[in-house]
């Protein structure tokens, strides 16, 4: 019965008119809907030197941590933290002073607290577009594959600039189209691609517009590196095999497994960028 109920929920998310219910996605996915064996990362991974999902996701988190250049006196804000796997890794590998990690999904925050007890990591339920922090509270803001969900990304960028200290840094791993949709057919395709994952259409713009919005929010020294070749195809190749593993078949809904396992080449359509910008 639960499978039937979840099917209706998934179809509602995929084909409903709204694209702003990312919390509903992760409530539906629960605690176990990922491809990992030893971790609960919820990203596509960086596969340059990886052969399995856990390693690829860890590599992506390490890549962002390296770009963030964490220091012992840093006050870090992690936006869209998922189950907090990367926060424990960053603290272990880079030892920043403090990490405050937020997420819109209470279940994920609850799980994050259960999975770690580091005294310098704090988790809380909060929206990235209405940050409950005073201006100039953080030296680094980092988002691991989350900003495309925010309603809207532009609103988040303004909030991020507000809560960053002067000289602070924003680092994101984010997804955006190579070409901003320009006609009804392209918008319809974008709407379909962003279906289940609840990507607001307002976030569907290319790198040039992304840079403009960062600049308009006040950021400078903007750098964007596209690492899509180390993300999309290797992830899909791994997923097509992993979805048939017994533990995945047991815990993951058939429609989700189908979406992971269906060969769809988006390499030339959707970029995967590492974004760096300063206040």
LINKABEL-V525825 format. One record per residue. PSI is psi as a letter, one per 30 degrees, with the letter a starting at -180 (NA if undefined). Layout:
# LINKABEL-V525825
PSI
PSI
This chain:
# LINKABEL-V525825
e
e
e
e
e
e
e
e
e
e
e
e
e
e
g
l
f
l
h
g
h
e
e
e
e
f
e
e
f
b
f
g
i
l
g
l
e
f
l
h
k
h
l
f
l
j
g
e
h
k
f
l
e
e
e
e
e
e
e
e
e
e
e
e
e
e
e
f
h
k
l
f
g
k
j
k
j
j
k
h
f
b
g
g
e
f
e
e
e
e
e
e
e
f
h
l
e
k
k
k
k
l
l
f
j
e
e
e
e
e
e
e
e
e
f
l
h
k
f
g
k
k
k
l
k
l
k
f
f
i
k
h
l
l
k
h
f
l
f
k
k
k
j
j
h
f
f
f
f
k
i
l
e
e
e
e
e
e
e
e
e
e
f
k
l
k
f
l
k
k
k
k
j
l
k
l
l
f
k
k
k
f
l
e
e
e
e
e
e
e
e
e
e
g
d
e
g
h
j
k
f
f
g
i
l
a
e
e
e
e
e
e
e
e
e
f
f
f
l
l
h
k
k
k
k
j
g
e
f
g
d
e
e
e
e
e
e
e
e
f
e
f
f
f
k
e
e
e
e
e
f
k
k
e
e
e
e
e
e
e
f
k
j
j
j
g
e
g
e
k
l
j
k
j
k
k
l
l
NA
